């Protein structure tokens, strides 16, 4: 045996911790939450395969921890295994960043409150820092993982299906929704390919957070529920659907919106989910379809950290509870207080215990008359308890009266009809009871009444659970409650399998790419040119006649049309038939001539003939791929030239020279600017050693120029004037009225804007650039009178969140109040902010070190496009920074030196 290399061990372990895009996002988000962040930005590119970026505003990573921040099993959460009993963080293993580094390219940018500026670190696959440089980001940490699973091609191939990628994006959104619900103070933004998918702002409580996730309609049908007990210490808080509420607005077919937390950690617990679904469906007894749905809810179970084991799975979504039965009992108690008893309460998860509902939503723990550790199946308790006329046992448990107290009367039906339906569904002659036990918990009278000669009415729980309670009296075999019938293979009359079944090959896997053979079409590829194949006389006749047959009988099927064309062809006269035959002959001659020219142009007549014969055989045998001969460009120019060879002038020698009108204009502008700038005294001196700044001399002033701020201002001005926001059609148009727009004067301004000519259906679309450039598509439906005129918004830009009618009102107000004529003057505030961010994003893509020509071009455009007084960028920061005034004489230099001293 040989030890595996460390790189192999690291890759194998990391591929178990990080199995999907969801795992990467979950680990990075939990690290941000452990750092105390209140704002999260998750950005994905290509569903997270190309880039995953998680940015927070937490405490950052200390400079002393930076060298080991991505090394495996280094963590600041715990120091020994005893700390797990007091765990208050999401992460504790120190494996997340190390595992992500092993399967992707990681860049970490961090800044603490003690740091002057943030630093960007590039980390290799071993978690070691390979380079670092300053960054402009603020306090917090930004982790960027690029090229996910690049060294695991099979796992990356799993995401080649678009459907799976969209499902993964949906799972990431559901995970962020879970954290948004349990932490209302958290601000979350999820973006995919630079478009916002979902976002939530900071809110004050869980109800408002649920409204941001589920919607106001669903939260309106939910109730806050609390349950607390002291021994053992268990607390349950959350929001549950109201009993009898509309299940369409409070449930779904998947458990994605059933948020279950243990100590504020989102978990998947099948038994708790089963209990919730059972009691919710029992409250929706009138709707059969509700049995297959999962309720919308938020439930946070709080227990001591010492009774919880989180280190069960790599993703920490499954937990192990030390007091599992007590937790399930508390959950069931809370559900009973809300929805009442379920239909299946005879098989309680708590081992036959009736839960105590007096502790639900009650300030003080109430005393229960019946001890919770006493089984209701105890015969002594049943005999000593008062019963009513129907054989029912009634127990009452009343809590201390207060504004939030609950009084609950328990009525448990223990009649002998529990198994009547089972006994009645089986033949009485062939069924015997194999064991004897009081399963129904009936009174002695009921037990005797159900017993008959040769048949015992009581079975033991053991025989019932093993399926041996009932047996066939004739055969002696045990009766199975459910029997699966597996269909046998189809056989023919002779008892053997059909030949087609035996000889059919096995199904090919769906992920195998089969070679597709070439199919013949109406065109052939001759010398890299598509040439139409010759048509027969019948095909030419069919082209002319087919439309006539369809006009006469529009409902005719394709077979009927073909039959009618054949009948007309057979009854066609000789003169008409000769016309089509002559057309077919001309088509064939033209086709042969084209092939002959192509063969002669290649200089290989013999090979051309072979090629023709091969192609003719190809027409007969479908499926053989044709390989076109190499083209001789000179021969093709000679063959397909419009002029005859005798009239063409001899070729003249020429030499290509690089030339461009745009380049010529740019050079002339630079030349004129250099002449003018030299006259004004503005001159580039040299580039600064850092930050890409340039030293500029203007007269006697030596200044520092930031060309990127100039580019931001120029690009923002250009976007304001020329950018057109993409419009997306609305599923339901938004009607515009005087009240929606803010008054009839705004409706008059809208109706006076430029409009297009009416369409064929009479609709008129507004084409004013001030509306179109801001992403609005507005339609007007004219009517007989102006009062009946209908105007509605049919399309709107979706690149900005919360963009709507209020922004349209801003445009109309700018036109009415400020008399705005241009697009730049009519930009709403949201559009201006969006274009500012786009300008900053585009400028960040420029290289850090601009050449002298690029900076000169930037200054030239600044003089032409920006105003003379506009010397600041979009963040109100100046382009130039004064350094020093250059002295003209030695006396001035000595004076400046003395002043500085």
C-alpha positions in Angstrom: 0.0 0.0 0.0 1.1 3.6 -0.6 -0.1 6.8 0.9 -2.1 9.1 -1.2 -0.5 12.5 -2.1 -1.7 15.4 0.0 -3.3 17.1 -3.1 -5.4 13.9 -3.8 -6.5 13.7 -0.2 -7.5 17.4 -0.2 -9.5 17.0 -3.4 -11.3 13.9 -2.2 -12.2 15.4 1.2 -13.3 18.7 -0.3 -15.5 17.1 -2.9 -17.5 15.6 -0.1 -17.9 18.9 1.8 -18.7 21.0 -1.3 -21.0 19.0 -3.6 -22.9 21.8 -5.3 -23.3 25.5 -5.8 -25.7 25.5 -2.9 -23.0 24.2 -0.5 -20.6 27.0 -1.5 -23.2 29.7 -1.0 -24.3 28.2 2.3 -20.8 28.0 3.8 -19.9 31.5 2.7 -23.2 33.0 4.0 -22.9 31.2 7.4 -19.3 32.6 7.7 -20.7 36.1 7.0 -23.5 35.6 9.6 -20.9 34.4 12.2 -19.0 37.6 11.5 -22.0 39.7 12.6 -22.9 41.1 9.2 -26.2 42.8 8.7 -26.0 43.0 4.9 -25.4 40.2 2.4 -24.9 40.3 -1.4 -24.8 37.0 -3.3 -23.8 37.3 -7.0 -23.8 34.3 -9.4 -22.6 34.1 -12.9 -23.7 31.1 -15.1 -25.7 29.7 -12.2 -22.6 29.9 -10.0 -20.3 27.7 -12.2 -18.3 30.6 -13.5 -18.3 32.9 -10.4 -19.8 33.0 -6.9 -19.4 36.2 -4.9 -20.6 36.7 -1.3 -20.1 40.2 0.1 -20.9 41.2 3.7 -20.3 44.1 6.1 -19.2 42.1 9.0 -16.2 42.4 11.3 -13.7 41.2 8.7 -10.6 39.0 9.1 -7.8 40.2 11.4 -4.4 40.6 9.9 -3.0 38.0 12.2 -5.5 35.4 11.0 -5.0 36.1 7.3 -2.2 33.6 6.7 -4.3 30.6 7.9 -7.8 31.8 7.0 -8.1 29.3 4.2 -6.0 26.5 5.8 -8.0 23.4 6.8 -9.2 23.0 10.4 -8.2 26.6 11.3 -11.2 28.4 12.9 -12.0 31.1 15.3 -15.3 29.6 16.4 -14.2 26.9 18.8 -10.9 25.9 20.4 -11.7 22.3 21.6 -14.5 19.8 21.4 -15.9 20.9 24.7 -16.9 24.2 23.1 -19.5 22.3 21.0 -21.7 22.1 24.1 -21.9 26.0 24.1 -21.9 26.4 20.3 -23.6 29.6 19.1 -22.2 29.9 15.6 -23.2 28.3 12.3 -19.6 27.1 11.4 -17.1 25.3 13.7 -15.1 22.8 11.6 -12.8 25.1 9.7 -13.2 23.3 6.4 -15.4 25.6 4.3 -12.8 27.9 2.8 -10.2 25.2 2.4 -12.6 22.9 0.6 -13.7 25.8 -1.7 -10.1 26.6 -2.5 -9.5 23.0 -3.5 -12.2 23.0 -6.2 -12.1 26.6 -7.5 -10.1 29.8 -7.8 -10.6 31.9 -4.6 -10.0 35.6 -4.1 -10.7 37.1 -0.6 -11.0 40.8 0.1 -11.3 41.9 3.8 -11.1 44.9 6.0 -11.6 45.4 9.7 -12.3 48.5 11.7 -8.6 48.9 12.6 -7.5 48.7 9.0 -7.0 51.8 6.9 -8.0 50.1 3.6 -9.1 46.7 2.4 -6.7 44.1 0.9 -7.4 41.6 -1.8 -5.7 38.2 -1.3 -5.4 35.5 -4.0 -5.4 32.0 -2.6 -4.1 28.8 -4.2 -5.6 25.3 -4.0 -3.7 24.6 -0.8 -5.1 27.6 1.0 -1.9 29.5 0.9 -1.8 33.2 -0.1 0.0 33.8 -3.4 -0.5 37.5 -3.9 -2.1 40.6 -2.4 -3.0 44.1 -3.4 -5.0 47.0 -2.0 -8.7 47.3 -2.8 -11.4 50.0 -2.7 -14.0 47.9 -0.8 -15.3 48.9 2.6 -15.4 47.1 5.9 -16.3 43.5 5.7 -15.3 40.5 3.7 -15.9 39.5 0.1 -15.2 36.0 -1.1 -15.1 35.2 -4.8 -15.0 31.6 -6.1 -14.4 31.3 -9.8 -14.4 28.2 -12.1 -16.2 25.9 -9.7 -15.4 22.2 -10.1 -12.9 22.9 -12.8 -10.8 19.9 -11.6 -13.9 17.7 -11.3 -15.2 17.6 -14.9 -17.9 14.9 -14.1 -19.5 17.0 -11.4 -19.4 20.1 -13.6 -20.9 18.1 -16.5 -23.9 17.4 -14.1 -24.8 21.1 -14.5 -24.8 21.0 -18.3 -28.5 20.6 -18.2 -30.3 24.0 -18.0 -33.1 22.5 -16.0 -30.8 21.3 -13.3 -29.0 24.7 -13.2 -32.4 26.5 -12.7 -33.3 24.1 -9.9 -29.9 24.8 -8.2 -30.6 28.6 -8.5 -34.0 28.0 -6.9 -32.5 26.1 -4.0 -30.0 28.9 -3.4 -32.9 31.4 -3.3 -34.8 29.1 -0.8 -31.8 29.0 1.4 -31.4 32.7 1.5 -35.1 33.0 2.2 -34.7 30.8 5.2 -32.0 33.0 6.6 -34.0 36.1 5.8 -37.0 34.7 7.8 -35.0 33.7 10.9 -32.9 36.9 10.9 -35.3 39.9 10.1 -32.5 42.4 10.7 -30.5 41.0 7.7 -30.5 42.6 4.3 -30.1 40.1 1.5 -29.7 40.6 -2.3 -29.4 37.7 -4.8 -28.2 38.5 -8.3 -27.7 36.2 -11.3 -25.8 37.4 -14.4 -26.0 41.0 -13.0 -29.8 40.9 -12.7 -31.5 41.0 -9.3 -33.4 37.7 -8.7 -34.6 38.4 -5.2 -33.9 40.8 -2.4 -35.1 41.7 1.1 -34.5 44.8 3.1 -34.0 45.1 6.9 -37.2 44.6 8.8 -38.1 44.7 12.5 -39.8 41.4 13.2 -40.4 37.9 11.8 -43.9 38.7 10.5 -42.6 41.4 8.2 -39.8 39.1 7.1 -42.3 36.4 6.2 -44.3 39.0 4.2 -41.1 39.6 2.1 -40.7 35.9 1.5 -44.2 34.5 1.3 -46.3 37.6 0.4 -48.9 39.6 2.3 -51.8 37.3 1.3 -50.2 34.2 2.9 -49.0 35.9 6.1 -52.5 37.3 6.6 -53.7 33.7 7.1 -51.0 32.9 9.7 -51.0 33.0 13.5 -48.0 33.6 15.9 -47.6 30.5 18.1 -45.3 30.2 21.2 -44.7 27.2 23.4 -42.2 27.0 26.3 -41.5 24.4 28.9 -38.8 24.1 31.6 -38.2 20.4 32.1 -36.6 19.7 29.7 -35.9 23.2 28.4 -37.6 23.5 25.1 -39.0 26.6 23.3 -40.9 26.9 20.1 -41.7 30.1 18.3 -43.1 30.7 14.9 -46.0 31.4 12.6 -48.5 28.7 11.4 -51.5 28.8 9.0 -54.8 29.5 10.6 -57.1 26.4 11.0 -59.5 26.2 8.1 -57.6 28.8 6.0 -57.4 28.6 2.2 -54.8 25.9 1.5 -54.0 27.4 -1.9 -52.5 30.5 -0.2 -50.9 28.8 2.8 -49.4 25.6 1.3 -47.6 24.2 -1.7 -46.8 20.8 -3.2 -43.1 21.0 -2.0 -41.7 21.7 1.5 -39.5 24.6 0.2 -41.5 27.2 2.2 -41.8 25.0 5.3 -39.0 26.7 7.3 -37.9 24.6 10.3 -35.1 25.9 12.5 -33.3 24.4 15.5 -31.4 27.1 17.4 -31.9 29.4 14.4 -30.2 26.9 12.1 -32.3 25.7 9.0 -32.6 21.9 9.2 -34.4 19.0 7.5 -36.1 16.8 10.0 -38.5 14.3 8.5 -40.3 13.4 11.7 -41.1 17.0 12.6 -42.2 17.7 9.0 -44.4 14.6 9.1 -46.1 15.8 12.3 -46.7 19.2 10.9 -48.2 17.9 7.7 -50.4 15.4 9.5 -52.0 18.0 11.8 -52.3 20.6 9.0 -54.1 18.2 6.7 -56.4 17.1 9.5 -57.5 20.7 9.8 -58.2 20.8 6.0 -60.4 17.7 6.1 -62.8 19.0 3.6 -60.1 19.2 0.9 -58.7 15.9 -0.3 -56.0 17.6 -2.3 -54.6 19.2 0.9 -53.3 15.8 2.0 -50.5 16.1 -0.5 -49.5 19.7 0.3 -47.0 21.2 2.8 -48.0 24.3 4.8 -46.2 27.6 4.7 -44.8 28.2 8.2 -41.8 29.3 10.3 -40.9 27.3 13.4 -37.8 27.9 15.5 -37.1 25.2 18.1 -34.8 26.5 20.9 -33.0 23.9 23.0 -29.7 23.8 24.9 -26.7 23.5 22.6 -25.4 20.5 24.8 -28.5 18.4 23.7 -27.9 19.0 20.0 -25.4 17.3 17.6 -24.9 19.4 14.4 -21.9 17.5 13.1 -24.0 14.8 11.5 -23.7 15.6 7.7 -21.1 17.8 5.8 -23.8 20.4 5.0 -25.0 20.5 8.7 -28.7 20.4 7.6 -29.5 17.2 9.6 -29.2 17.3 13.4 -29.4 14.7 16.1 -31.5 15.6 19.2 -30.7 14.1 22.6 -34.3 14.6 23.9 -35.9 13.7 20.6 -39.1 12.3 22.1 -39.6 15.3 24.3 -39.1 17.7 21.4 -41.6 15.8 19.3 -44.1 15.8 22.2 -43.7 19.6 22.5 -44.2 20.1 18.8 -47.3 17.8 18.9 -48.6 19.7 21.9 -48.3 23.0 20.1 -50.0 21.5 16.9 -52.9 20.1 18.9 -53.5 23.4 20.6 -53.7 25.0 17.2 -55.4 22.4 15.0 -57.0 20.0 17.4 -56.5 16.2 17.4 -55.5 14.5 14.2 -57.3 11.6 12.6 -54.3 9.4 13.3 -53.9 10.3 17.0 -54.2 6.6 18.0 -50.5 6.2 16.8 -48.9 9.1 18.5 -45.2 9.7 18.0 -44.8 10.1 21.8 -45.3 6.4 22.6 -49.0 6.6 23.6 -48.7 9.8 25.7 -51.3 12.4 25.4 -49.5 15.8 25.1 -50.1 18.5 27.6 -51.5 21.6 25.8 -51.7 23.7 28.9 -48.2 25.1 28.3 -48.9 26.5 24.9 -49.1 30.2 24.8 -49.6 30.4 28.6 -47.4 32.7 30.7 -47.1 30.2 33.6 -46.8 26.4 33.4 -50.2 24.9 34.3 -50.7 21.8 36.3 -52.4 18.9 34.5 -54.8 16.6 36.3 -53.7 13.5 34.4 -49.9 12.8 34.6 -48.3 13.0 31.2 -46.3 9.8 31.9 -49.4 7.7 32.4 -50.6 5.8 29.4 -54.2 6.1 28.3 -54.2 2.4 27.5 -53.9 1.5 31.3 -57.0 -0.7 32.1 -57.1 0.5 35.7 -57.3 4.1 34.7 -60.1 3.3 32.3 -62.1 1.3 34.8 -61.8 4.0 37.5 -62.6 6.9 35.2 -66.2 8.1 34.7 -67.7 7.2 31.3 -70.6 8.6 29.4 -73.4 6.8 27.7 -71.4 6.2 24.5 -68.5 4.6 26.3 -66.3 7.7 25.9 -63.7 8.8 28.5 -63.7 12.5 29.2 -60.8 14.4 30.8 -60.6 18.1 31.4 -57.5 20.2 31.7 -57.9 23.8 32.3 -55.1 26.3 32.5 -54.9 29.5 34.7 -57.2 32.1 33.1 -55.5 35.0 31.5 -55.6 36.9 28.2 -53.5 34.3 26.4 -54.5 31.1 28.4 -56.1 28.1 26.7 -58.6 25.7 28.2 -58.8 22.4 26.5 -61.3 19.6 27.0 -60.0 16.2 26.0 -62.6 13.7 24.7 -61.1 10.4 23.6 -63.3 7.9 21.9 -62.3 4.4 22.9 -65.3 2.5 21.5 -65.2 -1.0 20.1 -65.7 0.1 16.5 -62.0 0.8 15.9 -61.5 -2.5 14.2 -65.0 -3.1 13.0 -64.1 -1.8 9.5 -61.2 -4.3 9.4 -63.3 -7.3 10.5 -66.1 -6.5 8.2 -63.8 -6.2 5.2 -62.5 -9.8 5.6 -64.5 -13.1 5.2 -65.6 -14.2 8.6 -65.3 -18.0 7.7 -61.6 -17.8 6.6 -60.2 -15.5 9.3 -59.0 -16.5 12.8 -57.3 -14.4 15.4 -53.8 -15.7 16.3 -53.2 -13.8 19.5 -55.0 -12.2 22.4 -54.5 -8.6 23.7 -56.8 -5.7 24.4 -55.7 -3.4 21.6 -59.0 -1.4 21.5 -58.8 -0.4 25.1 -62.6 -1.2 25.3 -64.7 -1.8 28.4 -65.2 -5.5 29.2 -68.7 -5.3 27.8 -67.6 -4.2 24.4 -65.0 -6.9 24.3 -67.5 -9.6 25.0 -70.0 -8.3 22.6 -67.5 -8.5 19.7 -66.4 -12.1 20.5 -68.0 -15.0 18.8 -67.8 -18.8 18.7 -64.5 -19.9 17.3 -63.3 -16.4 16.9 -61.4 -14.2 19.3 -61.8 -10.4 19.1 -58.5 -9.4 20.5 -55.0 -9.5 19.0 -51.6 -8.6 20.4 -49.7 -5.6 19.2 -46.7 -7.8 18.4 -48.7 -10.1 16.1 -50.4 -7.1 14.5 -47.1 -5.3 13.7 -45.6 -8.6 12.3 -48.5 -9.1 10.0 -49.6 -12.4 11.8 -52.9 -11.1 13.3 -55.1 -12.7 10.6 -54.7 -16.0 8.8 -56.6 -17.9 6.2 -58.5 -20.8 7.8 -58.2 -23.1 4.8 -54.6 -22.5 3.7 -53.2 -21.4 7.1 -51.2 -18.6 5.5 -51.1 -15.1 7.0 -53.3 -12.5 5.4 -51.2 -9.6 4.1 -52.9 -6.2 4.4 -51.2 -5.1 1.1 -50.1 -7.4 -1.7 -48.0 -6.2 -4.6 -48.8 -7.8 -8.0 -45.8 -7.6 -10.3 -46.8 -7.9 -14.0 -45.1 -10.7 -15.8 -43.4 -10.4 -19.2 -45.8 -10.6 -22.2 -45.6 -13.9 -23.9 -47.0 -15.1 -27.2 -49.3 -18.1 -27.6 -46.4 -20.5 -27.7 -45.3 -19.5 -24.3 -42.1 -17.8 -25.5 -41.2 -14.2 -25.6 -41.8 -12.3 -28.8 -39.0 -12.1 -31.3 -38.9 -8.3 -31.2 -38.4 -8.3 -27.5 -35.5 -10.8 -27.6 -33.8 -9.2 -30.5 -34.3 -5.6 -29.6 -31.1 -4.0 -28.4 -30.8 -2.4 -25.0 -31.8 1.2 -24.7 -29.0 3.6 -25.3 -28.3 6.0 -22.5 -29.7 9.5 -22.9 -26.4 11.2 -22.4 -24.6 9.5 -25.3 -24.2 11.7 -28.4 -25.0 9.6 -31.5 -23.5 10.5 -34.9 -26.0 12.1 -37.1 -25.7 11.2 -40.8 -26.1 13.8 -43.5 -29.5 14.1 -45.1 -30.2 15.1 -48.6 -32.0 18.4 -49.1 -33.2 20.5 -52.1 -29.7 22.1 -52.3 -26.3 20.6 -52.9 -22.9 22.0 -51.8 -20.7 22.4 -54.9 -17.4 24.2 -54.5 -18.5 25.7 -51.2 -21.7 27.1 -52.9 -25.2 25.9 -52.4 -26.8 24.9 -55.7 -30.4 23.9 -56.0 -31.0 20.3 -57.3 -32.9 19.8 -60.5 -36.6 19.3 -60.2 -38.7 16.8 -62.1 -41.7 17.6 -64.3 -44.1 16.2 -61.7 -42.5 18.3 -58.9 -42.8 21.5 -60.9 -46.4 20.7 -61.6 -47.0 19.9 -57.9 -45.7 23.3 -56.9 -48.2 25.0 -59.2 -51.2 22.8 -58.4 -50.9 22.3 -54.7 -52.0 25.8 -53.8 -55.0 25.5 -56.1 -56.1 22.3 -54.3 -55.8 23.9 -50.9 -57.8 26.9 -52.0 -60.6 24.7 -53.3 -60.6 22.5 -50.1 -58.8 24.2 -47.2 -59.6 21.2 -44.8 -57.9 18.6 -47.0 -55.2 16.5 -45.4 -51.7 16.2 -46.9 -52.6 12.7 -48.3 -55.7 14.1 -50.0 -53.8 16.9 -51.5 -51.1 14.5 -52.9 -53.8 12.2 -54.3 -55.6 15.1 -56.0 -52.3 16.4 -57.5 -51.6 12.9 -58.9 -55.0 12.6 -60.5 -54.6 16.0 -62.1 -51.2 15.1 -63.4 -52.6 11.9 -65.0 -55.4 13.8 -66.7 -53.1 16.6 -67.9 -52.9 17.3 -71.6 -49.9 16.5 -73.7 -49.1 20.2 -74.5 -49.2 21.2 -70.8 -47.2 18.1 -69.9 -44.5 19.0 -72.5 -44.2 22.5 -71.0 -43.3 21.0 -67.6 -41.0 18.5 -69.1 -39.1 21.3 -71.0 -38.8 23.2 -67.7 -37.4 20.2 -66.0 -34.9 19.7 -68.8 -33.8 23.3 -68.5 -33.3 22.9 -64.8 -31.3 19.7 -65.3 -29.0 21.4 -67.9 -28.4 24.4 -65.7 -27.5 22.1 -62.8 -25.1 19.9 -64.9 -23.5 23.1 -66.3 -22.9 24.4 -62.8 -21.3 21.2 -61.7 -19.2 21.0 -64.8 -17.8 24.5 -64.3 -17.0 23.8 -60.7 -15.1 20.6 -61.7 -13.2 22.4 -64.5 -12.4 25.4 -62.2 -10.6 23.1 -59.8 -8.3 22.0 -62.7 -9.1 18.4 -62.3 -11.7 17.3 -64.9 -11.2 13.6 -64.2 -11.6 14.0 -60.5 -14.6 16.2 -61.2 -16.3 13.5 -63.1 -15.6 11.0 -60.4 -17.0 13.5 -57.9 -20.2 13.8 -60.1 -20.6 10.1 -60.2 -20.1 9.9 -56.5 -22.6 12.6 -55.9 -25.2 10.9 -58.2 -24.8 7.8 -56.2 -25.3 9.9 -53.0 -28.7 11.0 -54.4 -29.7 7.3 -54.5 -28.2 6.3 -51.1 -29.3 8.7 -48.3 -27.2 9.1 -45.2 -23.6 9.4 -46.7 -22.0 12.6 -45.8 -20.7 14.7 -48.7 -17.2 16.3 -48.5 -17.0 19.4 -50.7 -13.8 19.8 -52.8 -11.4 22.6 -52.0 -12.3 25.8 -53.7 -9.8 27.5 -56.1 -10.5 31.2 -55.5 -9.0 32.4 -58.8 -11.0 29.9 -60.8 -14.2 30.8 -58.9 -13.6 34.5 -59.5 -13.1 33.8 -63.2 -16.3 31.6 -63.5 -18.7 33.7 -61.5 -17.6 37.2 -62.6 -20.3 39.3 -64.1 -18.1 40.5 -67.0 -16.9 38.2 -69.8 -13.2 37.4 -69.8 -12.5 39.3 -73.0 -13.9 42.6 -71.6 -12.2 42.4 -68.2 -9.3 44.7 -67.7 -6.0 43.3 -66.6 -5.5 43.1 -62.9 -3.5 46.0 -61.4 -1.0 45.6 -58.7 -2.2 47.0 -55.4 -0.8 47.2 -51.9 -3.3 47.2 -48.9 -2.9 50.1 -46.4 -4.6 50.2 -43.0 -7.1 53.0 -43.1 -10.2 53.9 -41.0 -12.4 57.0 -41.0 -12.9 56.8 -37.2 -9.1 56.5 -36.6 -8.5 59.5 -38.9 -11.1 61.6 -37.0 -9.6 60.6 -33.6 -6.0 61.5 -34.8 -7.2 64.9 -36.0 -9.0 65.6 -32.7 -5.9 64.6 -30.7 -3.7 66.8 -32.9 -6.0 69.8 -32.5 -6.2 69.2 -28.7 -2.5 68.9 -28.3 -2.0 72.2 -30.1 -4.6 73.9 -28.0 -3.5 72.3 -24.7 0.1 73.3 -25.3 -1.1 76.9 -25.8 -3.0 76.7 -22.6 -0.1 75.1 -20.7 -1.8 71.7 -20.0 0.8 68.9 -20.5 1.2 65.3 -19.4 4.4 64.9 -17.4 4.6 61.2 -16.4 2.6 58.4 -14.9 2.5 57.9 -11.2 4.0 54.7 -9.7 0.7 53.7 -8.1 -3.0 53.9 -8.6 -2.7 54.7 -12.3 -2.6 58.5 -11.8 -0.8 60.9 -14.1 1.2 64.1 -13.2 -0.1 67.0 -15.3 1.5 70.5 -15.7 -0.9 73.3 -16.2 0.9 76.6 -16.5 3.0 76.7 -13.3 0.7 74.3 -11.3 1.8 70.7 -11.0 -1.3 68.6 -10.5 -2.3 64.9 -10.1 -4.9 63.6 -12.6 -7.2 60.6 -12.0 -8.2 59.6 -15.5 -10.7 57.0 -14.2 -12.8 59.7 -12.6 -12.9 61.5 -16.0 -14.0 58.3 -17.7 -16.8 57.8 -15.2 -18.1 61.3 -15.8 -17.9 60.9 -19.6 -19.5 57.4 -19.6 -22.3 58.5 -17.3 -23.1 61.5 -19.5 -23.1 59.3 -22.6 -25.4 56.7 -20.9 -27.8 59.5 -19.8 -28.1 60.8 -23.3 -28.1 57.6 -25.4 -28.8 54.5 -23.3 -32.2 52.8 -24.0 -33.4 50.5 -21.3 -34.7 47.1 -22.5 -38.4 46.7 -22.2 -40.2 43.5 -21.2 -43.8 42.8 -22.0 -46.2 42.7 -19.0 -48.5 39.7 -18.7 -51.2 42.0 -17.5 -51.2 45.6 -18.8 -51.5 48.4 -16.3 -54.3 50.9 -17.2 -53.4 54.6 -16.8 -56.0 57.0 -15.4 -56.0 60.5 -14.1 -55.8 59.2 -10.5 -52.9 56.9 -11.3 -50.8 59.6 -13.0 -51.6 62.2 -10.3 -54.1 64.5 -12.1 -55.6 65.2 -15.5 -52.8 67.7 -16.3 -50.3 64.7 -16.4 -52.7 62.8 -18.6 -52.8 65.7 -21.0 -49.0 65.8 -21.1 -48.8 62.1 -21.9 -51.4 62.4 -24.7 -49.5 65.3 -26.3 -46.3 63.2 -26.6 -45.1 61.8 -29.9 -47.0 58.7 -31.1 -46.8 56.3 -34.0 -49.4 55.7 -36.6 -52.2 53.4 -35.7 -51.7 49.6 -36.3 -54.1 47.4 -38.3 -56.2 46.9 -35.2 -56.4 50.6 -34.4 -53.9 50.6 -31.4 -51.5 53.5 -31.2 -48.1 53.2 -29.5 -46.2 56.1 -28.0 -42.8 56.5 -29.7 -41.5 59.6 -27.8 -37.8 58.9 -27.0 -38.2 60.3 -23.5 -40.6 57.3 -22.8 -38.9 54.6 -24.9 -35.4 55.4 -23.5 -36.6 55.0 -20.0 -38.1 51.5 -20.7 -41.8 52.3 -21.0 -44.1 50.8 -23.7 -47.4 52.6 -23.6 -50.4 51.9 -25.9 -53.5 53.9 -26.5 -56.7 52.4 -27.7 -58.8 55.1 -29.4 -62.6 55.2 -29.0 -65.5 57.2 -30.4 -65.0 60.0 -27.9 -62.0 61.4 -26.0 -63.6 60.5 -22.7 -63.6 56.8 -23.6 -60.0 56.8 -24.7 -58.1 54.0 -23.0 -54.3 54.2 -22.2 -52.3 51.4 -20.7 -48.7 50.3 -20.0 -47.9 47.1 -21.9 -44.1 46.9 -21.3 -41.7 48.1 -18.7 -37.9 47.8 -17.9 -37.0 45.0 -15.5 -33.3 45.8 -14.9 -34.1 47.8 -11.7 -36.2 46.7 -8.7 -39.4 48.5 -7.8 -39.5 50.3 -11.2 -43.1 51.3 -12.1 -45.7 53.9 -12.5 -44.1 56.3 -10.0 -41.1 56.7 -12.3 -43.5 57.4 -15.3 -45.0 60.2 -13.1 -41.5 61.6 -12.6 -40.9 61.8 -16.4 -44.3 63.5 -17.0 -43.5 65.9 -14.1 -40.1 66.8 -15.6 -41.8 67.5 -19.0 -44.6 69.6 -17.4 -42.6 71.6 -14.7 -39.1 71.9 -16.1 -40.1 71.7 -19.8 -37.5 68.9 -20.3 -36.8 68.3 -24.0 -34.0 65.8 -24.0 -33.8 62.2 -22.7 -31.1 63.1 -20.2 -33.4 65.7 -18.5 -36.2 63.2 -18.2 -34.3 60.4 -16.4 -36.1 59.3 -13.2 -34.0 59.0 -10.0 -33.9 55.2 -10.1 -32.7 55.2 -13.7 -30.0 57.8 -13.0 -28.7 55.7 -10.0 -28.8 52.6 -12.2 -26.8 54.3 -15.0 -24.3 55.6 -12.4 -23.7 52.0 -11.2 -23.3 50.8 -14.8 -20.8 53.6 -15.5 -18.7 52.6 -12.4 -18.9 48.9 -13.4 -17.7 49.6 -16.9 -14.8 51.9 -15.8 -13.6 49.2 -13.4 -13.1 46.9 -16.4 -10.5 49.3 -17.8 -6.8 48.4 -17.4 -5.1 49.9 -14.4 -2.2 51.4 -16.3 -3.5 53.6 -19.2 -1.1 54.7 -21.9 -0.2 58.2 -22.7 -2.3 58.2 -25.9 -5.4 56.9 -23.9 -5.0 59.6 -21.3 -4.6 62.3 -24.0 -7.7 61.0 -25.7 -9.6 61.1 -22.3 -8.6 64.8 -21.8 -9.6 65.6 -25.4 -13.1 64.1 -24.8 -13.3 65.9 -21.4 -12.8 69.3 -23.1 -15.3 68.5 -25.9 -18.1 66.8 -23.9 -18.0 68.2 -20.4 -18.5 71.8 -19.3 -15.6 73.9 -18.2 -16.8 74.1 -14.6 -17.5 70.4 -14.4 -14.3 69.0 -12.9 -15.7 66.3 -10.6 -16.8 62.7 -11.2 -20.2 61.2 -10.4 -19.2 60.8 -6.8 -18.4 64.6 -6.5 -14.6 63.9 -6.4 -12.3 66.3 -8.3 -10.4 65.2 -11.4 -7.3 67.1 -10.5 -5.4 67.4 -7.2 -3.0 70.3 -6.8 0.5 69.2 -5.8 2.8 72.3 -6.0 3.4 75.5 -7.9 6.6 75.3 -9.9 8.8 78.4 -9.1 10.1 80.5 -12.0 13.2 81.9 -10.2 15.6 80.8 -7.5 14.2 83.4 -5.1 10.7 81.9 -5.4 12.1 78.4 -4.8 14.0 79.5 -1.7 10.8 81.3 -0.4 8.7 78.2 -1.0 11.3 76.1 0.8 11.5 78.4 3.8 7.6 78.4 4.0 7.5 74.7 4.0 10.1 74.5 6.8 
